[in-house]
């Protein structure tokens, strides 16, 4: 009888150990899944940040191009004025030379 009880106790202990091992395995698997999900989320966030950075760079380039174009337009609009001034200055210098002669 004692042997049977001992065997039953051993079997119960073995079953408990097996259950504990299974629980530990399940917990380990859950932890791995959580880690994988976290890694995926981090990768997605990094991709989003890269896309935002690229968009910002494109915006900066666009603004830079706009500024350059506006500067060119301003210079071009001032060129005729400068040319007119030069013409007036040369005409004045011609008049001065004639007056001196």
Long-range contacts (C-beta under 8 A, 24 or more apart in sequence): none
